[in-house]
Amino acid sequence: MEIRNVKKEDEKEVIKILLDMQKLHIKGRKDIFKKENFIIAKEEFLNILNSNEKEMIVAIDKNDKVRGLSY
């Protein structure tokens, strides 16, 4: 595994991980998390990429596939 800053080309994989996490949250706490609450918009993702105040890092495998993230 390698840890690095997120790149624009990681967007699809990052969004998939975030959506999977949201599904788990909804399943576990329907009283708090709603299906229509989207976790991150494309615009927000791009803002994070260009921000000096926010950071998003990803864990990637040997095939450069995103396996985890933090932001």
NORKAFEN-V401613 format. One record per helix or strand. SS is the DSSP state (H for helix, E for strand). FROM is the first residue (numbers start at 1). TO is the last residue. If there is no record, write none. Layout:
# NORKAFEN-V401613
ss | from | to
SS | FROM | TO
SS | FROM | TO
This chain:
# NORKAFEN-V401613
ss | from | to
E | 2 | 5
H | 8 | 28
H | 42 | 49
E | 57 | 60
E | 66 | 70
